[in-house]
Amino acid sequence: MRIFKENTIEKEIIKISQDFRNENVHALDEVEKSTSKNKIVRFTAGIAKIVRVISPKVKKMINGILSITTRISTFSVNLDYSGEHLKKSADKLYNSSEVLNSSIKEVKEAMQQITLAIEDDAETVEYISSGNIELIKHMDENKKNLGLVKNVNKELEFKAQSMEKDMTELNSILENMKTIVTGMSEIASKTNLLALNASIEAARAGEAGKGFAVVAEEVRKLSESTSKQLEKMEEFVNNIGTCSTNSSKSVKDTIESIDKLGEYTEAISASSSKVRESIDTEVKSIELLAASMEEINASSEEINSNMDIIGENVQEVSNEAAVLSEKSLEIKYLADEMDKIDDEMSNLAKLSGDITGENHFKITNKDFIVAINNAIKAHENWVKQLQNMAMENKIKPIQTDGQKCGFGHFYNSVMPRHERIKEIWIKIDNIHKELHKVGEVVKNNIKDGNTEKAKENSKKATQLSQTIINMLSNIKSIATEVDKEGNLVL
């Protein structure tokens, strides 16, 4: 009887095993609820049903834990970066607001001085404007006097021209007189010659020519006297001619001087007109300047009023900057707490990995291949981020802990059992850790301002990442073959 019972239990357990493999949860549930079945059989059916029911949920939970662990790590890195960035920005904002506040005070003092200077300048402009008005009056008087000078100059020119005409006529008369004197000299000379001839003839006539000789002698004396008087007359006429010539030259020089004086007077008049126009323009400009200075004075007062408002706003900004600085410390604290949560989630991920070691909770080959694809993509993006940091010489949020990146969590949670994959899998660890350490080195290079070194190390990280990607691609190919063969990677 006992043997029969044991055989019956064995058969029922075998049936439970078959239903479990066939995922016949309904059959397992009926066995568990059956009151006619053995307790061991019902318990075994219940356990089998629970395992079959929760198996996909456990797998989903494990995948979810691995996924959320990665997201928590990423969030923790971003939160830490944002906290530090916010702290720096808040400090910079606070310092800038303090400097701005100090500058505002200086600007206010400067604006007060400018206002005083504007008032002084306005008085100066008013004084200059009054002076220009007086200057215009003098310019008008000068213009009037220049008009009188021009009229007098015209009269002088007319009289000088008349004098020149008179001198020309005088010279003509003198020339005529010279001609007459010359003619008279010739007559006197001929008369003297006739008197000489008459004396000779009278001498030849003897006693009869004595009377004629006396007359001839008197005529000769008169001729000689006339010649002498004519010589004096010629000298006098020549002297008058010389004086007349000099006077004519003086008159011409005078006329030229009068002409030049007229030109100079015209030039002075034209220049005075231009000066008058310039002064008029200057007066208008000064009037505009005065109006502008009034506007500037009003604007400066408005600026002073606005500077007070700006000062109040800057003080508010300074207060807000202090609040932001405190909040950034809170964010930093939250980032530290998230880091602790990340550590706890990493431990949960490892426990999840241990669970996946059990047959009914193993991660499928397809899920494994998807995880490898995600790892390849994540490393490509990570390297791009690092390269951008080096090129821009600017620190950005990036995970530098190889155990907390997306692949790091997955890597530490599972261990492939396939020998070819396992062999490559084990070799990845050190290279992967070194890769993330290089990321930290690049960050330090940027902090130190060593751009060239940052670029050099980013190239090193690119090479390491490519090595890891090649290894992961190899694992992916093998996993695909294993899946086609119907075997399990994990």
Secondary structure, 3 states (H helix, E strand, C coil): CHHHHHHHHHHHHHHHHHHHHCCCHHHHHHHHHCCCCCHHHHHHHHHHHHHHHHHHHHHHHHHHHHHHHHHHHHHHHHHHHHHHHHHHHHHHHHHHHHHHHHHHHHHHHHHHHHHHHHHHHHHHHHHHHHHHHHHHHHHHHHHHHHHHHHHHHHHHHHHHHHHHHHHHHHHHHHHHHHHHHHHHHHHHHHHHHHHHHHHHHHHHHHHHHHHHHHHHHHHHHHHHHHHHHHHHHHHHHHHHHHHHHHHHHHHHHHHHHHHHHHHHHHHHHHHHHHHHHHHHHHHHHHHHHHHHHHHHHHHHHHHHHHHHHHHHHHHHHHHHHHHHHHHHHHHHHHHHHHHHHHHHHHHHHHHHHHHCCCHHHCCCHHHHHHHHHHHHHHHHHHHHHHHHHHHHCCCCCCCCCCCCCHHHHHHHHCCCCCHHHHHHHHHHHHHHHHHHHHHHHHHHHHHCCCHHHHHHHHHHHHHHHHHHHHHHHHHHHHHHHHHHHCCCCC
